[in-house]
Amino acid sequence: MFSFELLFEAALFGILLGCFYAAVSLGLSVAFGLLDVPYVAHPALLIVGAYFTYMLSGMGIDPLLAGVLLTPVFFLVGVLLYRFYYETFEKRGADAGVRGLGFFFGIAFIIEVLLILAFGVDQRSVRASYIGSSLEIGDYRFPYRMLIAFGVALLLTLVLTLYFSKTFNGRAIKAVGQDEAALRLMGANPVKIKQLAFGIATAVNALAGAMLIIVGPVEPAMDRIYIGRTFCVVVLAGLGSMSGTLVAGLILGVVESVVLMTLGASWAPAVAFGLLLLMLGVRPQGLFGR
């Protein structure tokens, strides 16, 4: 039976869920949206971040702190990964995108297999004082794990937006995908700028991976679930828009939550692909694209 109260509750949960979706999509927004790199291995690196968080949590480190500690390691991985991609595909020019797509798909499959060999197929989770408890406001209960994801998404969006708009390197990253020649005239090396951007995109995965395992248990094949959702958020936002990524994540979260309440859980995974197809048909440049 339809109820406006249930609809309101679904919308509230959808806002929290949407911020989580935005947090796990920001790295892809940088790599795919600003650099035009077909980074389909993004969700796989996200799962790696979750499993590394699980390992550090087993040593007594708080999951949120573990994500912060993993950030510089993932930044270095991103820099090296882009350098290999550049030397192998982008430097050679033609069909770099198509061949790069196969390369990153291969990376994703290798990561999944390695995770299965190392941890098995069983789900893994972490423990913390804020996992499993909720904030009660009147008749409503807000899980702290979702509130943390909400806060992290807002913080990451703010930091990246300020970095890309207020610093020379940030503005260079936004420009490198549009006019490399003009960037060289400004004294910047496009390859080094892209390395920096790809490092940032991968570093964000460390913190987002920590959010993923805080929100719920993870398994090696979970990256397949987030491929559609993360690309939906990035395309819906408009390629390269950080604030747009947050808004798009909120839209996906609310719509998915309402569909879950009204039509059932089996329809929820189709929401991301439905929104993606709708946006590509109506406004291919996205909500905040130019």
Secondary structure by P-SEA (a helix, b strand, c coil): cccaaaaaaaaaaaaaaaaaaaaacaaaaaacccccccccaaaaaaaaaaaaaaaaaaacccaaaaaaaaaaaaaaaaaaaaaaaaacccccccaaaaaaaaaaaaaaaaaaaaaaaaccccccccccccccbbbbcccbbbbaaaaaaaaaaaaaaaaaaaaacccaaaaaaaaccccaaaaaaacccaaaaaaaaaaaaaaaaaaaaaaaaaaccccccccccaaaaaaaaaaaaccccaaaaaaaaaaaaaaaaaaaaccccccccaaaaaaaaaaaaccccccccc
